[in-house]
Amino acid sequence: MFTIVLALVLVLSSQTEAQLQVNFYRNTCPKAESIIRQEVQRAFFRDTGIAPGLVRMHFHDCFVRGCDGSILIKSTPGNSAEEDGPPNAGTLRGFEAIENAKARLEQECRGVVSCADILAYAARDSIVISGGLGWDVPAGRRDGRISRAAETIDIPAPFNNLDEATRAFTKKGLSSDDMVALLGAHTIGRSHCTSFSNRLYNFSPTNSQDPTLDPLYAIQLKQQCPRGPNGNVDPNAVVSMNISPTISENSYYVDVLKNRGLFTSDQTLTTSPDTLSEVRDYARNNIKWQVDFSEAMIKMSQVEVLTGNAGEIRLNCRVINP
Ligand code: HEM
């Protein structure tokens, strides 16, 4: 009995994967990919922060109810949506680029291209525009109709240790190797000071700052994230992820080896021999990281996707269909 169930599960899960296809809109909306790319480019030239914003938004979408575009749904008076959950509130960037792409796609081919797919393409285009390697995006995702702030608990937190972070990924069918490769996304973008200020001030009863943080880097971060008269850092203050926050390359791993990982969850990669050796490999070999990152992104972008007749094709990415 168990063997039959297992065989069924394997067949079903391979079907779900097989249902996403590269060039999915080839016949139904041939300009879809180019329209999305143009909108990402337009947004990027106005604000380079859009690229990291879209990559992170895709990750946060996939970790809550799968890559179903649920992160794009706006809260309503009766429902606090994912965008207002603790990891997302006030820190997401790139909604406008998705909305602009969607508006053009609805003109071009109404009701065809899902918001979940737009986000997956936009994340790939964001990496490419930042100088990273591209990949073919398997598509055909459908949009979810549910978005709950409380479910953002599935998104790993910056204060996670290696076990906690790894568990968040394995829960989504992603391996520790995938996680190490994906975390290289922290080579682009920014962080609010509040996401890591616990490492700078009152860290523990014995250490005022995190001893695993390079002391010189800590001085710099404290200058960028000073405490106000009330003892708190400014909730709007931000710092760059590293010295080249618009370029997608392996510098993240070089930083981690120098104890300059911004979050506990970054620095924690040095705490096990396996993850440390991967960090060393990626720090030495940018191409290897680019290839592994692309593969891991393709895998992440297929987490718990809705396909076939499940869900819907939202007409407005920010609102579920009536
Ligand atoms: C253990 C896993 C992870 C944790 C704990 C984590 C945590 C964070 C935090 C706290 C920020 C700063 C947000 C802010 O304050 O504005 C951030 C930014 C970012 N994260 Fe992650 N992250 C993780 C994994 C990932 C993955 C897998 C990706 C993509 C594949 C990713 C992509 C990004 C990007 C691009 C930014 C910059 C966003 C921007 O500039 O707007 N992260 N992450």
Residues whose N, C-alpha, C, O or C-beta is under 5 A from the ligand:
A	BS01	HEM	G49 P52 G53 V55 R56 F59 T91 R93 P156 A157 P158 A165 L182 L183 A185 H186 I188 G189 R190 S191 H192 S195 S265
